[in-house]
Amino acid sequence: MLFPTHLLIGIIFFLNTYQFFKGGNLILFFIITMFFSIFPDIDEPNSKINKATGPIGILIAGISKHRGVFHSLPLYLILFGLCTYFWSNYYAWAIIIGYLAHLLGDIITPMGVTPFYPFSTWRMRGLIRAGGLVEGIILICLILIVIWTLLFS
């Protein structure tokens, strides 16, 4: 999926989960969720997050294949643990929520994801082409869902 779709899925995940987590700054929780809803694409040289991170993005794209380790559950479980240990369990959940939002967007594409990489090559995939007409329709539906949720929740 493309950048706007990942962000909108992240917003929907945030709007439907934040009330279950207490103990920190809600705005920061939102920002972390949004960041991790796009962060896994740092390994794609043409992604917005890769370009925004400059040399770090270039380095990561040079040493990591797209939809490899940055689209894998083990990395985010490690980040969850580190965030919980060194900072806060509250914000660690924002990392996981954003990541799962991103993963859902990519699972429905033909390229899919290998969620247990590098331990397994098993791939989850779907039929929706990133950037295609169906993604455009999904994008419109996501916008409507966000508006509906904000107005009626």
C-alpha positions as a Python dict, from the first residue, in 0.01 Angstrom:
ca = {
    (1, 'M'): (0, 0, 0),
    (2, 'L'): (99, 359, -44),
    (3, 'F'): (178, 626, 217),
    (4, 'P'): (-172, 780, 251),
    (5, 'T'): (-336, 439, 286),
    (6, 'H'): (-90, 334, 557),
    (7, 'L'): (-153, 658, 746),
    (8, 'L'): (-530, 621, 728),
    (9, 'I'): (-519, 261, 846),
    (10, 'G'): (-295, 383, 1131),
    (11, 'I'): (-549, 653, 1222),
    (12, 'I'): (-829, 397, 1226),
    (13, 'F'): (-625, 160, 1444),
    (14, 'F'): (-547, 449, 1680),
    (15, 'L'): (-908, 565, 1702),
    (16, 'N'): (-1024, 213, 1784),
    (17, 'T'): (-758, 122, 2041),
    (18, 'Y'): (-626, 427, 2228),
    (19, 'Q'): (-900, 414, 2494),
    (20, 'F'): (-764, 77, 2611),
    (21, 'F'): (-427, 227, 2709),
    (22, 'K'): (-370, 464, 2999),
    (23, 'G'): (-67, 627, 3151),
    (24, 'G'): (84, 877, 2913),
    (25, 'N'): (44, 1163, 2671),
    (26, 'L'): (-227, 1083, 2414),
    (27, 'I'): (-81, 1317, 2151),
    (28, 'L'): (258, 1145, 2176),
    (29, 'F'): (82, 806, 2162),
    (30, 'F'): (-86, 921, 1838),
    (31, 'I'): (241, 1049, 1688),
    (32, 'I'): (422, 722, 1768),
    (33, 'T'): (134, 520, 1620),
    (34, 'M'): (143, 727, 1300),
    (35, 'F'): (521, 704, 1275),
    (36, 'F'): (516, 326, 1304),
    (37, 'S'): (228, 301, 1056),
    (38, 'I'): (476, 423, 792),
    (39, 'F'): (815, 327, 941),
    (40, 'P'): (836, -29, 801),
    (41, 'D'): (874, 119, 451),
    (42, 'I'): (1207, 277, 546),
    (43, 'D'): (1366, -15, 359),
    (44, 'E'): (1203, 99, 30),
    (45, 'P'): (1428, 359, -142),
    (46, 'N'): (1135, 544, -301),
    (47, 'S'): (918, 569, 12),
    (48, 'K'): (846, 899, 184),
    (49, 'I'): (989, 775, 517),
    (50, 'N'): (1311, 662, 346),
    (51, 'K'): (1356, 997, 173),
    (52, 'A'): (1267, 1191, 490),
    (53, 'T'): (1535, 1011, 692),
    (54, 'G'): (1812, 1094, 443),
    (55, 'P'): (2136, 902, 497),
    (56, 'I'): (1977, 668, 752),
    (57, 'G'): (1709, 567, 502),
    (58, 'I'): (1968, 522, 226),
    (59, 'L'): (2178, 301, 454),
    (60, 'I'): (1879, 90, 564),
    (61, 'A'): (1757, 44, 205),
    (62, 'G'): (2111, -55, 106),
    (63, 'I'): (2143, -331, 363),
    (64, 'S'): (1784, -455, 396),
    (65, 'K'): (1549, -593, 134),
    (66, 'H'): (1203, -439, 114),
    (67, 'R'): (943, -620, 322),
    (68, 'G'): (1213, -816, 499),
    (69, 'V'): (1315, -751, 858),
    (70, 'F'): (1130, -417, 878),
    (71, 'H'): (804, -595, 799),
    (72, 'S'): (872, -877, 1044),
    (73, 'L'): (715, -938, 1386),
    (74, 'P'): (1043, -1024, 1564),
    (75, 'L'): (1185, -673, 1511),
    (76, 'Y'): (876, -506, 1655),
    (77, 'L'): (859, -744, 1949),
    (78, 'I'): (1218, -645, 2027),
    (79, 'L'): (1128, -275, 1993),
    (80, 'F'): (826, -334, 2217),
    (81, 'G'): (1048, -492, 2482),
    (82, 'L'): (1312, -221, 2461),
    (83, 'C'): (1053, 57, 2478),
    (84, 'T'): (882, -110, 2775),
    (85, 'Y'): (1210, -160, 2959),
    (86, 'F'): (1372, 178, 2892),
    (87, 'W'): (1070, 405, 2860),
    (88, 'S'): (706, 302, 2890),
    (89, 'N'): (474, 13, 2819),
    (90, 'Y'): (212, 271, 2718),
    (91, 'Y'): (422, 397, 2426),
    (92, 'A'): (540, 45, 2341),
    (93, 'W'): (177, -35, 2257),
    (94, 'A'): (169, 263, 2018),
    (95, 'I'): (463, 104, 1832),
    (96, 'I'): (277, -226, 1798),
    (97, 'I'): (-52, -63, 1695),
    (98, 'G'): (118, 142, 1422),
    (99, 'Y'): (317, -156, 1301),
    (100, 'L'): (14, -386, 1286),
    (101, 'A'): (-174, -117, 1092),
    (102, 'H'): (111, -108, 840),
    (103, 'L'): (130, -485, 820),
    (104, 'L'): (-244, -514, 749),
    (105, 'G'): (-206, -275, 457),
    (106, 'D'): (75, -477, 305),
    (107, 'I'): (-70, -820, 370),
    (108, 'I'): (-350, -755, 121),
    (109, 'T'): (-109, -689, -166),
    (110, 'P'): (33, -956, -402),
    (111, 'M'): (385, -901, -264),
    (112, 'G'): (253, -958, 87),
    (113, 'V'): (476, -991, 392),
    (114, 'T'): (680, -1261, 563),
    (115, 'P'): (580, -1185, 923),
    (116, 'F'): (833, -1420, 1081),
    (117, 'Y'): (1133, -1323, 865),
    (118, 'P'): (1419, -1425, 897),
    (119, 'F'): (1299, -1737, 1079),
    (120, 'S'): (1045, -1837, 815),
    (121, 'T'): (980, -1768, 447),
    (122, 'W'): (604, -1820, 489),
    (123, 'R'): (430, -1527, 322),
    (124, 'M'): (87, -1376, 375),
    (125, 'R'): (-48, -1205, 65),
    (126, 'G'): (-361, -1080, -106),
    (127, 'L'): (-479, -957, -444),
    (128, 'I'): (-491, -576, -417),
    (129, 'R'): (-221, -399, -618),
    (130, 'A'): (-53, -109, -437),
    (131, 'G'): (-138, 218, -610),
    (132, 'G'): (-413, 58, -821),
    (133, 'L'): (-779, 143, -862),
    (134, 'V'): (-888, -83, -577),
    (135, 'E'): (-643, 87, -339),
    (136, 'G'): (-794, 420, -447),
    (137, 'I'): (-1140, 292, -358),
    (138, 'I'): (-1007, 160, -26),
    (139, 'L'): (-850, 501, 40),
    (140, 'I'): (-1185, 676, -9),
    (141, 'C'): (-1355, 422, 219),
    (142, 'L'): (-1087, 475, 486),
    (143, 'I'): (-1139, 852, 472),
    (144, 'L'): (-1512, 799, 519),
    (145, 'I'): (-1450, 561, 810),
    (146, 'V'): (-1223, 816, 981),
    (147, 'I'): (-1481, 1092, 935),
    (148, 'W'): (-1760, 865, 1061),
    (149, 'T'): (-1556, 760, 1362),
    (150, 'L'): (-1467, 1118, 1453),
    (151, 'L'): (-1825, 1241, 1417),
    (152, 'F'): (-2012, 956, 1579),
    (153, 'S'): (-1782, 805, 1843),
}
